[in-house]
């Protein structure tokens, strides 16, 4: 990985929250030559932010300017891996709980599924539990919920699911680093909301127990076939 230094004044960190929307948008079809204004419009960012972020990606060899108004992303696999390595160092706050009457991860997911109308959000499953619905690979014992404002909403989740605070508990309510962009592209699988495959890759990559294997499985089984089909 090419470590990102503090960006100079004419660059922006492309992995920061708002700027990452450009990557999330472009990774839907990374082989395209993207018009910078079109990309920024689709990502909900300003053209100025797109230009400054692309300069940083150019500097580390992950993008090229095809013209003054167009850009191409050069290596989506390396881009995603560099992004994940950077993201793995970012702080994420976890609130951990045990749950009465749910002995394993599948029982927890069943409890969540039955309680869907009463759980405040927005939110989505992530890490290994989310991956089990998208690209099953490794066994898992914990359930992670991507929940912006988890600090404010955790009490409601406790009440609905009968959760008990537990530093070793299997349920993690995550106050995510990507408070705004992390739910971009969230999907519904078996009636449960799950973060996008890109966010799953990022979250699994930092997970300590077989997380990187699971992340690479998502890359090979979900993302790379999508990228081939988008050409």
C-alpha positions in Angstrom: 0.0 0.0 0.0 1.2 3.5 -0.8 0.5 5.3 2.5 -1.2 8.7 2.2 0.5 11.6 3.7 -1.3 14.8 4.8 -2.6 16.0 1.5 -1.1 19.3 0.2 -3.4 22.2 -0.4 -4.2 21.2 -3.9 -5.2 17.6 -3.0 -7.9 16.0 -0.9 -7.8 12.6 0.8 -9.9 10.5 -1.5 -10.8 8.1 1.3 -12.4 10.7 3.6 -16.2 10.5 4.2 -17.5 12.9 1.5 -14.7 12.2 -1.0 -15.3 8.5 -0.7 -18.7 9.0 -2.4 -16.7 9.5 -5.6 -15.1 6.1 -5.2 -18.3 4.4 -4.2 -19.9 5.8 -7.3 -17.0 5.1 -9.7 -16.6 1.5 -8.5 -20.0 0.7 -9.9 -18.2 0.8 -13.3 -14.5 1.5 -12.7 -13.4 0.8 -16.3 -15.4 3.8 -17.6 -13.8 7.1 -18.5 -15.7 9.4 -16.2 -16.7 12.9 -16.8 -15.6 14.8 -13.7 -18.8 16.8 -13.5 -21.0 13.8 -14.1 -19.1 11.8 -11.5 -19.4 14.6 -8.9 -23.1 15.0 -9.7 -23.8 11.3 -9.3 -21.7 11.2 -6.1 -23.4 14.3 -4.6 -20.1 16.2 -4.3 -18.7 19.3 -5.8 -16.6 19.2 -9.0 -13.8 21.0 -7.0 -13.7 18.1 -4.5 -13.6 15.6 -7.3 -10.7 17.3 -9.0 -8.7 17.6 -5.7 -9.4 14.0 -4.8 -8.4 12.8 -8.3 -5.1 14.7 -8.0 -4.2 12.6 -5.0 -5.2 9.4 -6.7 -3.1 10.4 -9.7 -0.1 11.0 -7.4 -0.3 7.4 -6.0 -1.0 5.9 -9.4 -4.6 4.9 -9.1 -6.2 7.4 -11.5 -5.3 9.3 -14.7 -6.7 12.4 -16.3 -7.8 11.5 -19.8 -8.6 15.1 -20.6 -9.2 18.3 -18.6 -12.7 17.2 -18.0 -12.4 13.3 -17.8 -10.7 10.8 -15.6 -10.1 7.0 -15.4 -9.6 4.8 -12.4 -6.6 2.6 -13.2 -6.7 -0.4 -10.8 -9.9 -0.9 -8.9 -8.5 -3.9 -7.0 -5.5 -2.0 -5.7 -7.6 1.0 -5.1 -9.9 -1.0 -2.8 -7.1 -2.7 -1.0 -5.3 0.6 -0.4 -8.6 2.1 0.8 -9.2 -0.8 3.2 -5.6 -0.6 4.6 -6.1 3.1 5.3 -9.6 2.6 6.7 -8.4 -0.2 9.1 -6.5 2.5 11.0 -9.5 4.8 11.5 -11.4 4.8 14.8 -14.7 3.1 15.1 -16.8 3.1 18.3 -18.5 -0.2 19.3 -21.3 -0.7 21.8 -21.4 -4.4 22.7 -24.3 -6.4 24.1 -25.5 -9.9 24.9 -29.1 -10.9 24.1 -31.5 -12.9 26.1 -32.8 -16.1 24.4 -30.5 -16.0 21.3 -27.7 -18.5 21.6 -25.9 -17.9 18.3 -25.5 -15.5 15.5 -28.3 -17.0 13.4 -30.7 -16.7 16.3 -29.7 -13.1 16.7 -30.4 -12.4 13.1 -33.8 -14.0 13.4 -34.5 -11.8 16.4 -33.5 -8.7 14.5 -35.6 -9.8 11.5 -38.7 -10.1 13.6 -38.1 -6.7 15.2 -37.5 -4.8 12.0 -40.4 -2.3 12.3 -39.3 -1.2 15.7 -35.6 -0.7 15.2 -34.6 2.9 14.7 -32.1 3.8 12.0 -31.1 4.0 9.3 -28.9 1.0 9.8 -27.5 -2.1 8.1 -25.7 -5.3 8.9 -22.0 -5.4 8.2 -18.8 -7.4 8.9 -19.2 -11.2 8.9 -22.9 -11.3 9.5 -23.6 -9.0 6.6 -21.1 -10.9 4.5 -22.9 -14.2 5.3 -25.9 -12.8 3.4 -23.9 -11.6 0.4 -21.0 -14.0 -0.1 -20.9 -16.7 2.6 -17.4 -17.9 3.4 -16.3 -18.0 7.0 -18.2 -19.0 10.1 -19.0 -16.2 12.5 -20.3 -15.8 16.1 -20.8 -12.0 16.2 -23.3 -9.6 14.6 -22.2 -6.1 13.7 -24.7 -3.3 13.0 -23.6 -0.2 11.1 -25.7 2.4 13.0 -25.0 6.1 12.6 -25.8 7.9 15.9 -25.4 4.6 17.7 -24.6 6.5 20.9 -28.1 8.1 20.8 -30.0 5.1 19.4 -28.5 2.3 21.5 -31.0 2.6 24.2 -33.9 2.0 21.8 -32.1 -1.0 20.4 -31.6 -2.4 23.9 -35.3 -2.0 24.7 -36.5 -3.6 21.4 -34.1 -6.6 21.4 -33.7 -6.9 25.2 -30.0 -6.3 25.0 -27.7 -6.3 28.0 -24.4 -4.3 28.0 -21.6 -6.8 27.8 -18.0 -6.2 26.9 -17.7 -9.7 25.5 -21.2 -9.8 24.0 -21.8 -11.0 20.4 -23.8 -7.9 19.3 -21.9 -4.8 18.2 -23.7 -1.6 17.5 -21.1 0.4 15.5 -20.8 4.2 15.5 -19.2 4.2 12.0 -16.3 6.2 10.7 -18.3 6.8 7.6 -21.3 8.4 9.2 -22.6 9.8 5.9 -21.4 7.6 3.1 -21.2 4.2 4.8 -24.9 3.4 4.0 -24.5 4.3 0.3 -25.6 1.4 -1.8 -27.1 -0.6 1.1 -29.2 -3.5 0.0 -31.9 -5.7 1.4 -31.3 -9.5 1.5 -33.8 -11.9 3.1 -35.6 -8.8 4.4 -32.5 -7.6 6.3 -30.6 -4.4 5.3 -26.9 -5.0 4.5 -24.2 -2.4 3.6 -22.9 -2.4 0.1 -20.3 -4.9 -1.1 -17.7 -2.1 -1.0 -18.4 -1.2 2.6 -18.5 -4.9 3.5 -15.0 -5.3 2.0 -13.8 -2.4 4.1 -15.4 -3.6 7.3 -14.4 -7.3 6.9 -10.8 -6.3 6.0 -10.4 -4.8 9.5 -12.2 -7.7 11.3 -9.6 -9.7 13.2 -10.9 -13.3 12.8 -10.7 -14.4 9.2 -11.9 -11.0 8.1 -9.4 -10.4 5.3 -10.2 -13.8 3.9 -13.8 -12.9 3.9 -13.0 -9.5 2.3 -11.1 -11.2 -0.5 -14.0 -13.6 -1.0 -16.3 -10.6 -1.5 -13.9 -9.1 -3.9 -13.5 -12.2 -6.1 -17.1 -13.4 -5.9 -19.1 -10.2 -6.0 -17.2 -7.1 -7.0 -14.8 -8.4 -9.7 -17.7 -10.1 -11.6 -19.7 -6.9 -11.4 -16.8 -4.9 -12.8 -16.3 -7.4 -15.7 -20.0 -7.2 -16.5 -19.9 -3.4 -16.5 -17.4 -3.2 -19.2 
